[in-house]
Amino acid sequence: MNATVSILAEIPEELHESLLGFLETHPDWDHDRVFCAALSLFLLQNGNSSTPDASRSYRRAARVYLDTLFKHAV
């Protein structure tokens, strides 16, 4: 079962403007898809898989990242 959680975050205005520019040129992406891809990539780059629990978390983040990149938003 895939559950979603809403997150409210403040970001710098420059980053928001860049996000809006990206979304204008990529109509198949939305805010949620961008944030999901960015957060999962961050976790992949900064996590480790040295324990069984960490390894499971790493694989889940990798799955979310790949699903977000290659599946179109519904």
ABEGO torsion letter per residue (X at the ends): XBBBBBBBBBBBAAAAAAAAAAAAABAABBAAAAAAAAAAAAAAAABBAABAAAAAAAAAAAAAAAAAAABBBX
